[in-house]
């Protein structure tokens, strides 16, 4: 025989006198928490809970006090009960407690909490009991969907976020991230281009576009044109100058242009091993091996990451002594 599902406790209306008592004890408990008199707050909230066992806010506050006194199991139970009574509003502490377990089971349970809370909020919005969805809830839900590679659901949540804020750089970034992780570079590129149309001076998204073009092995002429476009807006973007110069040097491009751009990077950051390595390699390709070794040695001296040191050493071995 299957066990019967527990029935919710009936909500018994409070008398006027009980309502007054509840209000008095509730605010007294809040003041006790402010004064860090937790034992007193606990007694007062327990009395409020006895008067109104279906008051979710009281249960949530009890959960906080249980947690503060090391009663983790009781705290979790209180958060859960508060959530079951008012899922649209009492999701945050219960989900935080579940996520704090740092287990796959806790994360899965938190995801269910977020989904149920969102369903409840959408019903409340439809019934005009609240103005809009909770953006923090949506962000948490999108994060867990992305963590669990549920890309379609992550995009659906981003649609809900856009319903609050519209399509902006924040939306474009997450859509780009979702499509990129989903291995859909064409759709990621469409998002980037759509945003660049709204703000053609945002070099962050131009750099995202460069990443996608590099992943797609776009023709070098198209890549160079994109680099030039970024530098029109930010002529001293050192990261772009270095990357562009290195590509020109390694892809048979204009070495003079590469050398001029690379020289700017080491003038601005003379101890950056990435920039020194690029400049040294360009000098080698120009036939200035002695000067090239000077800069490559400086790059090696300043490099702390093993991968960077290995790359510099590889370049140095290719230069005749």
Order of alpha helices (4+ residues) and beta strands (2+ residues): alpha-alpha-alpha-alpha-alpha-alpha-alpha-alpha-alpha-alpha-alpha-alpha-alpha-alpha-alpha-alpha-alpha
